[in-house]
Every structure is written in structure tokens, then in C-alpha cells.
Amino acid sequence: MYRIGVDVGGTFTDLAAVDRAGRVVIAKCASTPRDPSEGLMEGLGLLASELGLDVPGLLARTEAIVHGTTVATNALLEQKGARVGLLTTEGHRDVIEMREGLKDDRYNLRMPPPVPLVPRARRLGVRERMRFDGTVAIPLGRRSLAASLAKLARERIDSVAVCYLHAYRNPKHEVETGRAVARRLPHAYVSLSSAVLPQIKEYERVWTTVVNAYVGPVLARYLERLATGLRARGYRGDVLIMQSHGGVAPVRESARLAAGAVLSGPAGGVAAGRYAARLLGEGNLITFDMGGTSTDIALLERGEPQLTGEKRVGVARVALPALDIHTLGAGGGSVAWVDTGRILHVGPESAGADPGPACYGRGGTRATVTDANLVLGYLDARNFLGGRIALDRDAAQRAVAEVAGRLGTSALTAAEGVSRVVNTNMAEGIKIVSVRRGVDPRRFALVAFGGAAGLHVTEVARLLEIRRVVVPSVAAVLSAWGMLATDLRYELVRSHVSEVSRMTATGLTRLEREGRRRLGRFDGSIRVHRSLDMRYGEQIFEIQVPLDGVEPASPALMGEVVERFHKRHEELYAYSAPGQEVVVVNARVAVVGELPTLPAETAAASRRPTAAPARRRVWLGDWAEVPVYQMDALPAGHEVKGPAVFESATTTVLVRQGERVTVTPHGWLDIHIG
């Protein structure tokens, strides 16, 4: 029996099947942006072929499919979501456009304001008012609501977002409005703020509710097509969707809380990093996921990633708990270009899957990072994707030569420049998640994955003075593999603004009961993580304080909470103020249903390195003949000194002079940089 992980990226769709012994079979195919399920089905065909089966035969032996999807992300970035109407408290329809009174570039007087996902004509006020304590100030106006619904019906909206003031304390008016919407607009997708994000702060709550309404219909339609296609091929197991917070959820829950999947794809890579930390015995890791379109970076301390409620995707603000991932427009398909000052840039524009880099031979003519790597000799033109794609070296040379002409240099120098620029960009991205937050990246190891990472990671590490780099054997599809190491997870939050001395454990207990209810008939082990968002009385931003190890019923709960808050505040900002009033703002509970542990395959004892590896001519400041090793043929403990190239069917790793490689017990490359 197999578990299958699927990661649909901007350029490639990655699949990994793991059996109960931990053996991994992988497949990689071009993504199909118009309908990602087509690429997924093609990938299942390749995966089945690798196992000597047809697709129905593979699905009959599959007990679970975990899927990371970019459907919600792309709908936001490309602004191709649903036609949304917003119902809000009368007089407050412009919150989403007023924002927080700030600009991204505050001194740019010519910067146009971002265009909200819902135009003003479809943002309608409804007569009602709930006080901050949840008592009714103005009852829900039936006539006002009916008039607004009639207008939305004339606007032919697909989806309705409902966000009333203080609905996080009392959702009564929103629930009544939801029922009225279902009667008047039965085909509309309905998103209530009290169900999506029942917490304080109006701007974040409105935006998140609108995002949920905007991407919900698109994601729901895709998931329905996917489920139908799998059923037609005989699949009867579970389909679980990767969530932004690093857990998974069933299809129905994912369609209901669609905003929770806007970082679905990158979250798989962080889940893989968490599992890799356990396998390596190394808690301090930086995940470095360089794919065809972008590079995703995250920091893990003591084996755990950070969660944040302040993610932005395009113009949108999403305040749901999400893994703190920094994304750069730097990937194998990133386009190299020269500005009017003859300065070389790489990205953020990507050649994508269609037409792709020039060397793919699909009509692309602009030079990309992949074209530069081919010109430098890092890639084997005859063995890309296991030989399924033959790269066109001449096309890559022409594309890079065009960039070189604009720079007034040779194609080789231009290709080297492209590599250096993209490496510098990615090193700066790692500084954003580490140095800017007071963390020294030199204390961390880099875990590199994604199809393009192996050619760049050691140079990126050198720029940051990082001494250890690990490249897993399934690096090209590690996000898909990592999705299989996740658990069912429900994140719940309720606002409870009060002085800490008046705080009780009742709110946490209620949230835990709700999370267990959502798990339904889950019969596995359940973990509960509790935390509080807290601040000093005069502050306006909170920090999250974990309560793991403290029972809610403990009489010492509040004293322990305050002590932990002071300690956490000092860790983050280098000071604390024990004499000041401490305020609790939000109570948070994560209820986790533990799925079966992902078994990890070890390097086969029968592996024997070839006595005389192949050799290839690569550019390392000068042309050099270097040995080329097959990654899946190296036994655990084998050591290689650079320079050398390591290849598998889906990835290539370049090790330079002064770097030493040791093969781990799982067949991974552990690279020490001298």
C-alpha cells in the first residue's frame, strides 16, 4: 500500500509515493496552469509506470493522497477569483480600502493605492451594530439586509463575504445574514468572518473574510474536479489538502476555509524540513526550496517552524495562522534581463512551464537561470528529468549570448553573472528570515531541495558563512514527500481582551472541545497545543506565548503565563517590563490528529560506488573535468571531496573545491563547507 504526496508548482508537478517500508518512488511532469488536475493525472500515470502499474492499479493500492495546491494562491496573485460582494456594518464598508493608513513605500508620493478585491459598488452596509462585549446595540435590519441582497443579486455575484463589527464576540447577526443569503442567493459561496477568523482587529478580519470568499469558489471547483477524476479512476481513499499552517485537512474543510490554503504548496517544504530535522538530529535548520518559479525559505528553531498571522499574498492580507515562509521570485525559470544602465537582473519574472527556458525547446527565447547553468556545464543536456527532456544547448547559448551582448561581455561571463546574481538574491532572502529577526544564520544548517537548489546552495551558504548543507535524496520532490509527514490539524482562535489577572482557562477548554469535534471520528492519537496572544497594556501588537507543558486547570496557570510572556518578550525585543500590566488578547488552540508516521528509507547496504565515475567539463572560474556520481548508487558513509557533480533522475548537485560530502544513513548528501 502507498501514500502519495502531490505538489503542484508553477513549472513542475511533483509526486512521491511511499510504501510501508519507506521506499520512495518519484515522478515529475510539467504543470498545466489552465487546469492543474490535468498535470496531476499525468503525474499519476508516470508514477504508476515507475511501479509497473496502470493508474487504476496504483490508486487501488493507495490509502491516502496528500495534495499541496497553488490554485488559491494563483487566483489571488492573478486576480482571477470569484465575483465577490461584501456585507458589513453600515458606515464601515471602506475599511478594506482605507487599510491601516500606511503605504508599502511610505515616501513614494506617486505610488498608486492597491486595488481591493471588492470594488466599492459591491461593498454594502447593513443596518446593525454589535457592541465590543457582544451585546446588541442595533438589531439586524431586515429591510436593509433585503435591499443589499437584492442589489448583490443584480450584480450577479458568485460569492458573499459577511463581516460585521464585533462578530467575533457574538456571531448572531452574521449567522442570520448567512441564512438570508442562502435563501436569496442559493448558488453563492458564503464566507462569515465569525467562522473564518473570529478575532479582534477589523482590517485583518475583513481582508481574510474577503480572501476566503474570493478564492473559495475557485478552490472548491478544482477540488470537486479532482475528486471526480480520482473516483472515475477507482480511488476510494482519503484526499487531504495541505494547509498554510503546516497541517492537512479534508477536502470539505479546505473548500470551506479556502483562505487557509493560500500557502498550501510551500507549506509542504517546511513540513519536510521539520521531518528532516528529526532524521538528522539537527534542530536548527533553514529550508531552501528552489523550484522552477520561486524560492521558498523558512527558519526552524529546535525543529519547529514559526507561525505568523501577518501574511500578504499579492494585494491581500491573510491573518489566518500560516507558516512563516519568505518567497522570492528566484527559480530555475527566472528570466535574466539588463536594464538601461546595463545592470544585470534575474527575476522575478519567470518563463514558467510554458514556454519555459529557451533550452526546453518549446518556443522560449529569453535566457533563464536554467539556460545559464546549461551553458556553464552544470547540467547534462541528455539526462534532464531522467532523459525525458533533451535540453537544447545551442538555444541556451543563443539566449545567454543576447544578454551578454547587452552587457558587452561574453556568453560565458554573462552566464556566470546570472548565477551570481540569483545566488545573491537568495542569500538576501535567507537574511530576511534570520538576520533581520536577530538570528545568526551561521548557527543553522541549510536543507536544500527543489529541482534547481543543488546547483546553487553551496554558493549561497558561502555568502552567509553557513558551514553545513544537506541535500536529501528526493530533493527534487521533497515538498511532495514532506506532505506525507504531516498531521490533521485544526487551528482555532477566539479574542478575549482582558487583564491577565482576570483570565480563566474556560476559553481554552472551549476551543479544545471545538477542535476535537472537528476531528470527528478520528481514532488516532490527538495532541493539543495552547497559546495566548499577549502584550503590555499600552502596546498595540501582540506576541504569541506557547502554553505547552502547562495544564489549563493548573492553579499556577496565570503566574506561569505572565512569566513566559516576559521571557518571550525579552527574547524577541531584548527587554521586558515585569512591573507593567499584561493583557491577553487572543486564545489559540491547535488540535492535531496524528497520522501514521512517514517511514524513512535507508541507503541500501548493497550500494557500491562505481570504481570510475563519469566525468564532465564544468566552469568553476575555469573549465575543469570533474567526476559525476549517481546519488542512488552511493552507500551510507561514502565520502567525496569536491569539486564533483552528483546526479539523480530529477536533480543535480554541484560541489565545489574545498567542500566535502558524506552520504548519510538515508542516502542524503551531507556537505561540509571548509
MOWO-V801497 format. One record per residue. N is the residue number from 1. RES is the residue in one small letter. OMEGA is omega in whole degrees, 0 to 359 (NA if undefined). D_CENTER is the distance of its C-alpha to the mean C-alpha in whole Angstrom. Layout:
N|RES|OMEGA|D_CENTER, N|RES|OMEGA|D_CENTER
This chain:
1|m|184|28, 2|y|162|24, 3|r|185|21, 4|i|173|18, 5|g|183|15, 6|v|177|13, 7|d|179|11, 8|v|179|11, 9|g|182|11, 10|g|182|13, 11|t|183|15, 12|f|170|15, 13|t|184|15, 14|d|177|15, 15|l|176|16, 16|a|176|18, 17|a|181|21, 18|v|177|22, 19|d|187|25, 20|r|175|27, 21|a|180|28, 22|g|178|24, 23|r|185|25, 24|v|171|22, 25|v|186|23, 26|i|175|20, 27|a|183|20, 28|k|178|19, 29|c|180|20, 30|a|176|19, 31|s|179|17, 32|t|188|19, 33|p|182|18, 34|r|175|21, 35|d|184|20, 36|p|181|17, 37|s|178|19, 38|e|177|22, 39|g|179|20, 40|l|180|18, 41|m|176|22, 42|e|178|23, 43|g|176|21, 44|l|177|22, 45|g|178|26, 46|l|179|25, 47|l|179|24, 48|a|180|27, 49|s|178|29, 50|e|182|28, 51|l|180|29, 52|g|181|32, 53|l|165|31, 54|d|185|31, 55|v|178|28, 56|p|179|30, 57|g|178|31, 58|l|182|28, 59|l|177|26, 60|a|181|30, 61|r|183|29, 62|t|182|25, 63|e|179|24, 64|a|173|21, 65|i|176|18, 66|v|192|14, 67|h|170|12, 68|g|187|9, 69|t|176|9, 70|t|183|9, 71|v|180|12, 72|a|180|12, 73|t|182|10, 74|n|178|13, 75|a|178|15, 76|l|184|14, 77|l|182|14, 78|e|182|17, 79|q|179|19, 80|k|180|20, 81|g|184|19, 82|a|173|22, 83|r|192|25, 84|v|168|25, 85|g|181|28, 86|l|173|27, 87|l|181|30, 88|t|181|30, 89|t|182|33, 90|e|179|36, 91|g|184|36, 92|h|185|32, 93|r|184|31, 94|d|180|30, 95|v|184|28, 96|i|182|25, 97|e|178|27, 98|m|180|28, 99|r|179|25, 100|e|179|26, 101|g|183|28, 102|l|173|26, 103|k|176|25, 104|d|178|22, 105|d|194|25, 106|r|182|28, 107|y|179|31, 108|n|185|30, 109|l|182|33, 110|r|183|32, 111|m|180|29, 112|p|178|28, 113|p|178|27, 114|p|181|23, 115|v|181|24, 116|p|182|23, 117|l|179|22, 118|v|179|25, 119|p|186|28, 120|r|182|31, 121|a|180|33, 122|r|173|31, 123|r|190|30, 124|l|178|33, 125|g|177|35, 126|v|181|36, 127|r|176|39, 128|e|176|38, 129|r|175|37, 130|m|178|36, 131|r|183|37, 132|f|182|34, 133|d|177|36, 134|g|176|35, 135|t|185|39, 136|v|174|40, 137|a|177|41, 138|i|179|42, 139|p|178|41, 140|l|182|39, 141|g|183|41, 142|r|180|42, 143|r|179|43, 144|s|179|41, 145|l|181|38, 146|a|180|40, 147|a|179|40, 148|s|179|37, 149|l|178|36, 150|a|179|39, 151|k|178|37, 152|l|177|34, 153|a|178|36, 154|r|180|37, 155|e|178|34, 156|r|180|33, 157|i|177|29, 158|d|191|27, 159|s|180|25, 160|v|173|26, 161|a|181|25, 162|v|181|27, 163|c|179|27, 164|y|178|30, 165|l|174|31, 166|h|177|30, 167|a|177|29, 168|y|178|27, 169|r|180|31, 170|n|185|32, 171|p|188|31, 172|k|183|34, 173|h|179|34, 174|e|179|31, 175|v|178|31, 176|e|178|35, 177|t|178|33, 178|g|178|31, 179|r|179|34, 180|a|178|36, 181|v|181|33, 182|a|178|33, 183|r|186|36, 184|r|182|37, 185|l|189|34, 186|p|182|33, 187|h|183|31, 188|a|172|28, 189|y|184|25, 190|v|181|25, 191|s|180|23, 192|l|181|24, 193|s|181|23, 194|s|176|25, 195|a|182|23, 196|v|185|19, 197|l|182|20, 198|p|179|23, 199|q|183|23, 200|i|182|25, 201|k|190|24, 202|e|184|25, 203|y|180|23, 204|e|183|20, 205|r|178|21, 206|v|183|22, 207|w|183|19, 208|t|178|17, 209|t|178|20, 210|v|178|20, 211|v|179|17, 212|n|178|17, 213|a|184|20, 214|y|184|19, 215|v|185|16, 216|g|180|18, 217|p|180|20, 218|v|181|18, 219|l|181|16, 220|a|179|19, 221|r|179|21, 222|y|181|19, 223|l|177|18, 224|e|177|22, 225|r|181|23, 226|l|180|20, 227|a|179|22, 228|t|180|26, 229|g|179|25, 230|l|178|24, 231|r|180|27, 232|a|179|30, 233|r|172|29, 234|g|182|30, 235|y|181|27, 236|r|182|27, 237|g|181|25, 238|d|168|22, 239|v|182|18, 240|l|184|16, 241|i|179|12, 242|m|181|9, 243|q|182|8, 244|s|183|6, 245|h|175|9, 246|g|174|8, 247|g|177|11, 248|v|179|12, 249|a|177|15, 250|p|183|18, 251|v|184|18, 252|r|179|20, 253|e|180|18, 254|s|178|15, 255|a|179|17, 256|r|181|19, 257|l|186|16, 258|a|180|14, 259|a|178|13, 260|g|182|11, 261|a|183|9, 262|v|174|8, 263|l|185|4, 264|s|184|5, 265|g|180|5, 266|p|181|2, 267|a|178|4, 268|g|179|7, 269|g|178|7, 270|v|175|8, 271|a|176|10, 272|a|178|12, 273|g|178|12, 274|r|180|14, 275|y|178|16, 276|a|179|17, 277|a|179|18, 278|r|182|20, 279|l|183|22, 280|l|186|22, 281|g|183|24, 282|e|185|22, 283|g|183|20, 284|n|183|19, 285|l|168|16, 286|i|179|14, 287|t|186|12, 288|f|187|12, 289|d|182|10, 290|m|180|12, 291|g|182|13, 292|g|186|15, 293|t|187|13, 294|s|173|11, 295|t|180|10, 296|d|186|7, 297|i|177|9, 298|a|182|9, 299|l|175|13, 300|l|174|14, 301|e|184|18, 302|r|175|20, 303|g|183|17, 304|e|176|15, 305|p|178|12, 306|q|173|12, 307|l|178|12, 308|t|175|12, 309|g|185|14, 310|e|180|14, 311|k|173|11, 312|r|177|12, 313|v|186|11, 314|g|179|14, 315|v|191|17, 316|a|174|16, 317|r|180|15, 318|v|186|13, 319|a|174|15, 320|l|178|13, 321|p|181|12, 322|a|174|8, 323|l|183|7, 324|d|184|9, 325|i|175|6, 326|h|184|9, 327|t|177|9, 328|l|173|12, 329|g|182|14, 330|a|179|15, 331|g|180|15, 332|g|180|18, 333|g|181|19, 334|s|187|19, 335|v|175|22, 336|a|180|25, 337|w|184|27, 338|v|182|30, 339|d|184|31, 340|t|177|35, 341|g|180|35, 342|r|175|35, 343|i|183|31, 344|l|176|29, 345|h|175|25, 346|v|181|22, 347|g|1|19, 348|p|180|18, 349|e|181|19, 350|s|175|18, 351|a|175|21, 352|g|179|18, 353|a|183|19, 354|d|12|22, 355|p|182|25, 356|g|177|22, 357|p|181|24, 358|a|184|28, 359|c|177|28, 360|y|179|27, 361|g|180|30, 362|r|177|29, 363|g|177|30, 364|g|182|28, 365|t|183|30, 366|r|182|28, 367|a|178|27, 368|t|178|24, 369|v|179|22, 370|t|177|23, 371|d|179|26, 372|a|180|27, 373|n|178|26, 374|l|178|29, 375|v|181|31, 376|l|177|31, 377|g|184|32, 378|y|182|28, 379|l|174|28, 380|d|184|30, 381|a|183|31, 382|r|187|32, 383|n|178|29, 384|f|186|26, 385|l|177|24, 386|g|180|27, 387|g|181|29, 388|r|177|28, 389|i|175|28, 390|a|181|30, 391|l|182|29, 392|d|183|32, 393|r|181|33, 394|d|179|35, 395|a|177|33, 396|a|180|31, 397|q|180|34, 398|r|182|35, 399|a|180|32, 400|v|179|31, 401|a|178|35, 402|e|176|35, 403|v|180|32, 404|a|179|35, 405|g|179|38, 406|r|179|36, 407|l|183|36, 408|g|182|39, 409|t|181|38, 410|s|179|38, 411|a|181|35, 412|l|179|35, 413|t|178|34, 414|a|179|32, 415|a|178|30, 416|e|178|30, 417|g|178|29, 418|v|180|26, 419|s|181|25, 420|r|181|26, 421|v|181|24, 422|v|176|21, 423|n|179|21, 424|t|178|22, 425|n|183|19, 426|m|176|17, 427|a|177|19, 428|e|176|19, 429|g|178|15, 430|i|177|15, 431|k|180|18, 432|i|181|16, 433|v|183|14, 434|s|187|18, 435|v|182|21, 436|r|179|20, 437|r|176|20, 438|g|181|23, 439|v|180|21, 440|d|182|23, 441|p|180|21, 442|r|178|24, 443|r|187|24, 444|f|171|21, 445|a|176|20, 446|l|172|17, 447|v|188|16, 448|a|176|15, 449|f|193|14, 450|g|188|13, 451|g|186|16, 452|a|190|17, 453|a|187|17, 454|g|181|20, 455|l|188|22, 456|h|195|21, 457|v|183|20, 458|t|177|23, 459|e|175|24, 460|v|179|21, 461|a|180|22, 462|r|179|26, 463|l|183|25, 464|l|183|23, 465|e|173|26, 466|i|188|24, 467|r|183|26, 468|r|177|24, 469|v|178|21, 470|v|177|20, 471|v|179|19, 472|p|181|19, 473|s|179|21, 474|v|187|18, 475|a|185|16, 476|a|182|16, 477|v|187|14, 478|l|178|13, 479|s|178|9, 480|a|178|12, 481|w|182|14, 482|g|178|12, 483|m|180|11, 484|l|179|15, 485|a|182|15, 486|t|180|13, 487|d|169|16, 488|l|185|17, 489|r|175|16, 490|y|178|17, 491|e|181|16, 492|l|182|20, 493|v|172|21, 494|r|177|25, 495|s|181|26, 496|h|185|29, 497|v|179|31, 498|s|172|34, 499|e|185|35, 500|v|180|34, 501|s|180|38, 502|r|182|37, 503|m|173|34, 504|t|182|35, 505|a|186|33, 506|t|182|33, 507|g|179|30, 508|l|180|28, 509|t|180|30, 510|r|178|29, 511|l|179|26, 512|e|178|26, 513|r|179|28, 514|e|178|26, 515|g|178|23, 516|r|177|25, 517|r|181|27, 518|r|177|23, 519|l|175|23, 520|g|185|27, 521|r|179|28, 522|f|186|26, 523|d|178|28, 524|g|179|26, 525|s|182|26, 526|i|174|24, 527|r|178|23, 528|v|176|23, 529|h|182|21, 530|r|176|23, 531|s|177|23, 532|l|170|24, 533|d|188|23, 534|m|177|26, 535|r|168|28, 536|y|191|32, 537|g|185|34, 538|e|180|34, 539|q|179|30, 540|i|176|28, 541|f|184|24, 542|e|169|24, 543|i|182|22, 544|q|182|21, 545|v|179|23, 546|p|179|23, 547|l|180|26, 548|d|180|25, 549|g|178|29, 550|v|180|30, 551|e|180|32, 552|p|183|32, 553|a|184|35, 554|s|178|36, 555|p|180|39, 556|a|187|38, 557|l|188|34, 558|m|178|35, 559|g|178|36, 560|e|180|33, 561|v|181|31, 562|v|180|32, 563|e|178|33, 564|r|179|29, 565|f|180|28, 566|h|181|31, 567|k|181|29, 568|r|179|26, 569|h|179|27, 570|e|178|29, 571|e|185|26, 572|l|190|24, 573|y|175|27, 574|a|173|30, 575|y|172|32, 576|s|183|33, 577|a|186|36, 578|p|181|37, 579|g|184|40, 580|q|176|38, 581|e|178|37, 582|v|184|33, 583|v|172|32, 584|v|181|29, 585|v|182|27, 586|n|170|24, 587|a|181|24, 588|r|176|21, 589|v|172|21, 590|a|178|19, 591|v|189|20, 592|v|173|19, 593|g|187|21, 594|e|176|21, 595|l|181|20, 596|p|181|22, 597|t|177|21, 598|l|177|20, 599|p|181|23, 600|a|180|23, 601|e|175|25, 602|t|179|27, 603|a|183|29, 604|a|180|32, 605|a|183|35, 606|s|181|37, 607|r|176|35, 608|r|177|37, 609|p|179|36, 610|t|183|38, 611|a|182|41, 612|a|180|41, 613|p|175|38, 614|a|180|37, 615|r|180|37, 616|r|181|36, 617|r|181|36, 618|v|182|34, 619|w|178|34, 620|l|188|33, 621|g|173|35, 622|d|179|38, 623|w|181|38, 624|a|174|38, 625|e|183|38, 626|v|178|36, 627|p|179|35, 628|v|183|33, 629|y|173|32, 630|q|186|30, 631|m|185|27, 632|d|178|28, 633|a|185|32, 634|l|179|32, 635|p|177|33, 636|a|179|31, 637|g|181|33, 638|h|181|34, 639|e|179|34, 640|v|174|34, 641|k|180|34, 642|g|8|33, 643|p|178|33, 644|a|175|32, 645|v|175|29, 646|f|184|27, 647|e|165|27, 648|s|182|25, 649|a|188|25, 650|t|180|21, 651|t|177|21, 652|t|181|23, 653|v|179|24, 654|l|178|26, 655|v|187|28, 656|r|179|30, 657|q|179|34, 658|g|179|34, 659|e|183|31, 660|r|184|31, 661|v|171|29, 662|t|179|30, 663|v|182|28, 664|t|177|27, 665|p|179|28, 666|h|178|25, 667|g|179|26, 668|w|177|23, 669|l|177|24, 670|d|190|25, 671|i|175|26, 672|h|183|28, 673|i|184|28, 674|g|NA|32
